[in-house]
Amino acid sequence: MTTSRTTADTRLPGDPTPREVVERAIRVDHAGEYGAKRIYEGQLAVLGRTKWRPTLEHMKEQEQVHLDTFTRLVGERRVRPTALLPIWHVAGFALGAATALLGHRGAMACTVAVEEAIDEHYRAQEEVLGEDEAELKAHIEKFRAEELEHRDIGLENEAELAPAYRLLSAAIKAGCKVAIRLSERV
């Protein structure tokens, strides 16, 4: 007679519990959406009086909806937010402003890099969240689609023509991955 193994059966010592997986997901997604909003605020501080304002504001407004959703979930699920929010407050704005100082292509390159990192992150979360987390998975799926829309907007607006695009993109993606790992736990 064969029996199916549950997630609890396959957990190894030191692996997070299902509750910890959910808490980490909400914590890091809250931090990420907060950082994304700050990136767009930095970009708007530099490019806010240009023809790029409506595009940047559209993306920022969507990030605000994402942030509001995760802020609500932090409260409802009693999840401790990351202690790194003050750092992401400054770093997000600085990244947005610095890339916007390279021009609209630099801002769009930042958007593409961040959204590609977030797409990978959200996809991984969808795979590990249990079926009992249908609402959380639905939010992540919807937000992931909007993040991919942002990536496409960046590509349509000449992101790949930014100065040192490949280097800039690689550096931003690496920074995002470090921020994700830190925000999950700290």
DRENDO-1510 file (C-alpha; in Angstrom, 1 decimal, always signed):
<recs>
REC; n; res; u; v; w
REC; 1; MET; +0.0; +0.0; +0.0 .
REC; 2; THR; +1.4; +3.4; -1.0 .
REC; 3; THR; +0.6; +6.6; +0.8 .
REC; 4; SER; +1.0; +10.1; -0.5 .
REC; 5; ARG; +3.4; +12.3; +1.4 .
REC; 6; THR; +2.2; +15.7; +2.6 .
REC; 7; THR; +4.3; +18.9; +2.8 .
REC; 8; ALA; +4.7; +18.3; +6.5 .
REC; 9; ASP; +6.2; +14.9; +5.8 .
REC; 10; THR; +8.8; +16.2; +3.4 .
REC; 11; ARG; +9.9; +19.2; +5.5 .
REC; 12; LEU; +13.4; +18.9; +6.7 .
REC; 13; PRO; +14.8; +20.3; +10.0 .
REC; 14; GLY; +15.3; +24.0; +9.6 .
REC; 15; ASP; +12.7; +24.3; +6.7 .
REC; 16; PRO; +10.1; +27.0; +7.3 .
REC; 17; THR; +6.6; +25.8; +8.4 .
REC; 18; PRO; +3.7; +26.6; +6.1 .
REC; 19; ARG; +2.8; +29.5; +8.4 .
REC; 20; GLU; +6.4; +30.8; +8.2 .
REC; 21; VAL; +6.3; +30.5; +4.4 .
REC; 22; VAL; +3.2; +32.7; +4.3 .
REC; 23; GLU; +4.6; +35.2; +6.7 .
REC; 24; ARG; +7.8; +35.5; +4.7 .
REC; 25; ALA; +5.8; +36.0; +1.5 .
REC; 26; ILE; +3.7; +38.7; +2.9 .
REC; 27; ARG; +6.6; +40.4; +4.6 .
REC; 28; VAL; +8.8; +40.5; +1.5 .
REC; 29; ASP; +6.0; +41.4; -0.8 .
REC; 30; HIS; +5.0; +44.3; +1.4 .
REC; 31; ALA; +8.6; +45.5; +1.5 .
REC; 32; GLY; +9.0; +45.0; -2.3 .
REC; 33; GLU; +5.9; +47.0; -3.2 .
REC; 34; TYR; +7.0; +49.7; -0.8 .
REC; 35; GLY; +10.4; +49.8; -2.5 .
REC; 36; ALA; +8.8; +49.9; -5.9 .
REC; 37; LYS; +6.5; +52.8; -5.0 .
REC; 38; ARG; +9.6; +54.7; -3.7 .
REC; 39; ILE; +11.5; +53.9; -7.0 .
REC; 40; TYR; +8.7; +55.6; -9.0 .
REC; 41; GLU; +8.6; +58.5; -6.5 .
REC; 42; GLY; +12.4; +59.0; -7.2 .
REC; 43; GLN; +11.9; +58.8; -10.9 .
REC; 44; LEU; +9.0; +61.3; -10.7 .
REC; 45; ALA; +11.2; +63.7; -8.7 .
REC; 46; VAL; +13.5; +63.8; -11.7 .
REC; 47; LEU; +11.2; +63.2; -14.7 .
REC; 48; GLY; +7.9; +64.5; -13.2 .
REC; 49; ARG; +7.9; +67.6; -15.5 .
REC; 50; THR; +8.5; +65.6; -18.6 .
REC; 51; LYS; +6.3; +63.7; -21.0 .
REC; 52; TRP; +7.1; +60.5; -19.0 .
REC; 53; ARG; +5.1; +61.7; -16.0 .
REC; 54; PRO; +1.8; +59.9; -17.0 .
REC; 55; THR; +3.6; +56.6; -17.6 .
REC; 56; LEU; +5.5; +56.7; -14.3 .
REC; 57; GLU; +2.4; +57.8; -12.4 .
REC; 58; HIS; +0.4; +54.9; -13.9 .
REC; 59; MET; +3.0; +52.4; -12.7 .
REC; 60; LYS; +3.3; +54.1; -9.3 .
REC; 61; GLU; -0.5; +54.0; -8.8 .
REC; 62; GLN; -0.5; +50.2; -9.5 .
REC; 63; GLU; +2.3; +49.7; -7.0 .
REC; 64; GLN; +0.3; +51.7; -4.5 .
REC; 65; VAL; -2.6; +49.3; -4.9 .
REC; 66; HIS; -0.2; +46.4; -4.4 .
REC; 67; LEU; +1.3; +48.0; -1.3 .
REC; 68; ASP; -2.1; +48.7; +0.1 .
REC; 69; THR; -3.1; +45.1; -0.3 .
REC; 70; PHE; +0.0; +43.8; +1.4 .
REC; 71; THR; -0.3; +46.4; +4.2 .
REC; 72; ARG; -3.8; +45.1; +4.8 .
REC; 73; LEU; -2.5; +41.5; +4.8 .
REC; 74; VAL; +0.3; +42.4; +7.3 .
REC; 75; GLY; -2.4; +43.7; +9.7 .
REC; 76; GLU; -4.9; +40.9; +9.1 .
REC; 77; ARG; -2.4; +38.1; +9.3 .
REC; 78; ARG; -0.4; +39.7; +12.1 .
REC; 79; VAL; +2.8; +39.5; +10.1 .
REC; 80; ARG; +5.8; +41.5; +11.4 .
REC; 81; PRO; +6.9; +43.9; +8.6 .
REC; 82; THR; +10.6; +43.9; +7.7 .
REC; 83; ALA; +12.8; +46.0; +10.0 .
REC; 84; LEU; +14.5; +47.2; +6.8 .
REC; 85; LEU; +11.7; +49.5; +5.6 .
REC; 86; PRO; +13.7; +52.6; +6.5 .
REC; 87; ILE; +16.5; +51.4; +4.3 .
REC; 88; TRP; +14.1; +50.6; +1.4 .
REC; 89; HIS; +12.6; +54.0; +1.9 .
REC; 90; VAL; +15.9; +55.7; +1.1 .
REC; 91; ALA; +17.3; +53.1; -1.3 .
REC; 92; GLY; +14.2; +52.9; -3.4 .
REC; 93; PHE; +13.9; +56.6; -3.9 .
REC; 94; ALA; +17.7; +56.9; -4.5 .
REC; 95; LEU; +17.6; +54.1; -7.1 .
REC; 96; GLY; +14.6; +55.7; -8.9 .
REC; 97; ALA; +16.2; +59.2; -8.9 .
REC; 98; ALA; +19.7; +58.0; -9.9 .
REC; 99; THR; +18.4; +56.0; -12.9 .
REC; 100; ALA; +16.1; +58.8; -13.9 .
REC; 101; LEU; +19.1; +61.1; -14.0 .
REC; 102; LEU; +20.3; +58.9; -16.8 .
REC; 103; GLY; +17.2; +60.0; -18.7 .
REC; 104; HIS; +14.0; +58.2; -19.4 .
REC; 105; ARG; +15.9; +55.2; -20.8 .
REC; 106; GLY; +17.7; +54.8; -17.5 .
REC; 107; ALA; +14.4; +55.0; -15.6 .
REC; 108; MET; +12.9; +52.4; -17.9 .
REC; 109; ALA; +16.0; +50.2; -17.6 .
REC; 110; CYS; +15.5; +50.2; -13.9 .
REC; 111; THR; +11.8; +49.3; -14.3 .
REC; 112; VAL; +12.6; +46.4; -16.6 .
REC; 113; ALA; +15.3; +45.0; -14.3 .
REC; 114; VAL; +13.2; +45.3; -11.1 .
REC; 115; GLU; +10.1; +43.8; -12.7 .
REC; 116; GLU; +12.1; +40.9; -14.2 .
REC; 117; ALA; +13.4; +40.1; -10.7 .
REC; 118; ILE; +10.0; +40.5; -9.2 .
REC; 119; ASP; +8.4; +38.2; -11.9 .
REC; 120; GLU; +10.9; +35.5; -10.9 .
REC; 121; HIS; +10.2; +36.0; -7.2 .
REC; 122; TYR; +6.4; +36.0; -7.6 .
REC; 123; ARG; +6.5; +32.9; -9.8 .
REC; 124; ALA; +8.5; +31.1; -7.1 .
REC; 125; GLN; +6.0; +32.1; -4.5 .
REC; 126; GLU; +3.1; +30.8; -6.5 .
REC; 127; GLU; +4.8; +27.4; -6.6 .
REC; 128; VAL; +5.3; +27.1; -2.9 .
REC; 129; LEU; +2.1; +28.5; -1.5 .
REC; 130; GLY; -0.4; +25.9; -0.6 .
REC; 131; GLU; -3.9; +25.5; -2.0 .
REC; 132; ASP; -5.3; +26.9; +1.3 .
REC; 133; GLU; -3.7; +30.2; +0.3 .
REC; 134; ALA; -5.9; +30.8; -2.8 .
REC; 135; GLU; -6.6; +34.5; -2.0 .
REC; 136; LEU; -2.9; +35.3; -1.5 .
REC; 137; LYS; -2.0; +33.4; -4.6 .
REC; 138; ALA; -4.6; +35.3; -6.6 .
REC; 139; HIS; -3.2; +38.6; -5.4 .
REC; 140; ILE; +0.3; +37.5; -6.4 .
REC; 141; GLU; -0.9; +36.3; -9.8 .
REC; 142; LYS; -2.7; +39.6; -10.5 .
REC; 143; PHE; +0.2; +41.7; -9.3 .
REC; 144; ARG; +2.7; +39.6; -11.3 .
REC; 145; ALA; +0.7; +40.3; -14.4 .
REC; 146; GLU; +0.9; +44.1; -13.7 .
REC; 147; GLU; +4.6; +43.9; -13.0 .
REC; 148; LEU; +5.1; +42.3; -16.4 .
REC; 149; GLU; +3.0; +45.1; -17.9 .
REC; 150; HIS; +5.5; +47.5; -16.3 .
REC; 151; ARG; +8.4; +45.5; -17.8 .
REC; 152; ASP; +6.8; +45.7; -21.2 .
REC; 153; ILE; +6.2; +49.5; -20.8 .
REC; 154; GLY; +9.9; +49.8; -20.0 .
REC; 155; LEU; +11.0; +47.8; -23.1 .
REC; 156; GLU; +8.6; +49.8; -25.3 .
REC; 157; ASN; +10.2; +53.0; -24.0 .
REC; 158; GLU; +13.8; +52.2; -25.0 .
REC; 159; ALA; +15.0; +50.7; -21.8 .
REC; 160; GLU; +17.6; +48.6; -23.7 .
REC; 161; LEU; +19.1; +51.8; -25.1 .
REC; 162; ALA; +20.0; +53.1; -21.6 .
REC; 163; PRO; +23.7; +53.7; -21.0 .
REC; 164; ALA; +25.5; +50.5; -20.0 .
REC; 165; TYR; +22.1; +48.7; -20.0 .
REC; 166; ARG; +23.4; +45.2; -19.4 .
REC; 167; LEU; +25.6; +46.2; -16.5 .
REC; 168; LEU; +22.9; +48.5; -15.0 .
REC; 169; SER; +20.3; +45.7; -15.4 .
REC; 170; ALA; +22.5; +43.1; -13.8 .
REC; 171; ALA; +23.4; +45.3; -10.9 .
REC; 172; ILE; +19.7; +46.2; -10.2 .
REC; 173; LYS; +18.6; +42.6; -10.5 .
REC; 174; ALA; +21.4; +41.5; -8.0 .
REC; 175; GLY; +20.3; +44.2; -5.6 .
REC; 176; CYS; +16.7; +43.1; -5.8 .
REC; 177; LYS; +17.6; +39.5; -5.1 .
REC; 178; VAL; +19.6; +40.6; -2.0 .
REC; 179; ALA; +16.8; +42.9; -0.9 .
REC; 180; ILE; +14.3; +40.0; -1.3 .
REC; 181; ARG; +16.4; +37.6; +0.8 .
REC; 182; LEU; +17.0; +40.1; +3.5 .
REC; 183; SER; +13.4; +41.3; +3.7 .
REC; 184; GLU; +12.0; +37.7; +4.0 .
REC; 185; ARG; +13.9; +37.2; +7.3 .
REC; 186; VAL; +14.8; +40.6; +8.9 .
</recs>
